[in-house]
Amino acid sequence: MSAAVLLAACTEPPAPTLVYRDRELVDSLYRHQVDSLKPIYDSLCTAHFDSAVQFKTDSMLKVRTTEIQKALERLRQETSQ
């Protein structure tokens, strides 16, 4: 009997369910927050766009340069054998 009680106590409670009106309220609150934050995020994106593109470009160039160097080294080893 006590084992059954312990097992029941260790289970997760069921996820809460929302009725239609609750979902409607949550949706309107979410939309309001998104609408008020969108101008802030847009300005941050505009302000950091150039540096983000430069960072990603540098990162891609570094990866590609490493790949090219490995391929050239592999070719050197294959031709020297």
C-alpha positions in Angstrom: 0.0 0.0 0.0 2.7 2.5 0.9 4.6 1.7 -2.3 1.5 2.7 -4.3 1.3 6.0 -2.4 5.0 6.7 -3.1 4.6 6.0 -6.8 1.6 8.2 -7.1 3.4 11.0 -5.3 6.3 10.8 -7.7 4.2 11.3 -10.9 4.0 14.7 -12.6 0.7 16.5 -12.2 -1.3 16.8 -15.4 -0.7 19.9 -17.6 -3.2 22.7 -16.9 -5.9 23.0 -19.5 -7.3 26.4 -20.6 -10.8 27.1 -21.6 -11.5 29.2 -24.7 -11.8 32.5 -22.8 -8.4 31.8 -21.1 -6.7 31.1 -24.4 -8.3 34.2 -25.9 -6.9 36.3 -23.0 -3.5 34.8 -23.2 -3.4 35.4 -27.0 -4.4 39.0 -26.7 -1.8 39.6 -23.9 0.9 38.0 -26.1 0.0 40.0 -29.1 0.1 43.2 -27.1 3.5 42.4 -25.7 4.8 41.5 -29.2 3.4 44.6 -30.7 5.0 46.8 -28.0 8.4 45.1 -28.2 8.6 44.9 -32.0 9.9 48.5 -32.5 12.6 47.8 -29.9 13.8 44.6 -31.5 13.7 46.1 -35.0 15.9 49.0 -33.9 18.3 46.6 -32.2 18.4 44.5 -35.3 19.1 47.6 -37.5 21.8 48.8 -35.1 23.7 45.4 -34.9 23.1 44.2 -38.5 26.4 45.2 -40.0 28.5 43.9 -37.1 26.5 40.6 -37.1 27.0 40.2 -40.9 30.7 40.9 -40.5 31.1 38.4 -37.6 29.3 35.7 -39.6 31.3 36.4 -42.7 34.6 36.2 -40.8 33.5 33.0 -39.2 32.5 31.4 -42.5 35.8 32.5 -44.1 37.7 31.0 -41.2 35.9 27.7 -41.6 36.3 27.6 -45.4 40.0 28.5 -45.1 40.6 25.7 -42.7 38.8 23.3 -45.0 40.9 24.4 -48.0 44.1 24.0 -46.0 43.1 20.5 -44.9 42.2 19.6 -48.5 45.5 20.9 -49.8 47.5 19.1 -47.1 45.7 15.8 -48.0 46.5 16.4 -51.7 50.2 17.1 -50.9 50.3 13.8 -48.9 48.6 11.8 -51.7 51.0 13.2 -54.4 54.1 12.7 -52.3 53.4 9.0 -51.8 
